[in-house]
Every structure is written in C-alpha cells, then in structure tokens.
Amino acid sequence: MESFTKEEIKNFIIGLCVLGFCFVAIMIYNWRRNVWSDAEQTDYAVYATFNRTDGLSVGDKVRMAGIDIGYVENSVLEDDFRATLTLKIHNDIQIPDDSGAAIVSSGIMGNKYIEIEPGGSEDYIPDGGYFSFTQDAMVLEELIDRIISLGKARLQTSAADAQTQLKEE
C-alpha cells in the first residue's frame, strides 16, 4: 500500500470539506424551496392597488402590528397606470374588510414593506378580495421638499411679523 504525502492528505481533506459544504447548501436550498411551496399552498391572496409603490419589490414583507403575516407575491401595472399588488397572507390570519394597507419603510433609508392597519369590521377580506383603503409610498425627496417648504413658509411668516412689529413701534 502506497503512503500519501502531506499535501495529498491536505487536498483530500479540503475536497471532503468542499463536498460537505455543497451538500449542506443543497439541503438548505431544498428546505427553503419546500417552505415556500408549503406556504403557497396554505396562504391566500388579497389585492391592494396603489398610485405609486416606490422601493417596494416582489418578495417584501406584509406586516400587521409589526409581525410578518405574508409577503408581496406579484405586482402589475394596470391600464389606469396604477400598481396592483398581490399579497399572500398566512391562512390563519383573517383581515377585517375595512382594513387599510400602507407602504412604509423601516427607518429613513430602510426597506419598504406593507403595513396592514386592521379595521373594526366583523367581516373579513376573502381570498381574492381587495383592500378598500391604501396609502402610497412616501418618497424621501418629496418628504425633504415638504420640510423645506414648511421651513420657508415659517421663515417668511416670522419675517412678516417682525416687519409688522417694527412698523407699529
């Protein structure tokens, strides 16, 4: 029997580690794929239409009270140039039919997601139903423009008040 050199043993061990890593990666991939396929079978679809969905992508989360209850499955641009999102909601979650859906972000530069604000109705949105109330995504540039315009308006008001006081004195 031939003896192996240290380099051959090292290469053999590295090869075994690479094979082990590939096996674990394939197992994790199959497990994740099975989790999603199981979810697709047990989740139900609801639809929400927005004027703009800036920063929101397919696969992003749907939350209620800060807890993940689903994900965005699909987005379609309608004939009236509005975006209709297909939301997959966990089967055990029932959403009142007067609830609202808003696109929000987790922080100033955070990821966007759909936040469901539950209503008080005793009737629920059925599979294939629509949200009656939606709130579009806020674009950061628009928010900054609004803040600047409010600041300018206050500055002009303060300047006008100061001039009025000087004239009265």
PETA-V468152 format. One record per run of one state. SS is the DSSP state (H for helix, E for strand, C for the rest). FROM is the first residue (numbers start at 0). LEN is the number of residues. If there is no record, write none. Layout:
SS;FROM;LEN + SS;FROM;LEN
This chain:
C;0;5 + H;5;37 + C;42;1 + E;43;7 + C;50;10 + E;60;4 + C;64;2 + E;66;11 + C;77;5 + E;82;7 + C;89;6 + E;95;1 + C;96;3 + E;99;6 + C;105;6 + E;111;6 + C;117;6 + E;123;1 + C;124;5 + E;129;1 + C;130;2 + E;132;3 + C;135;4 + H;139;29 + C;168;1
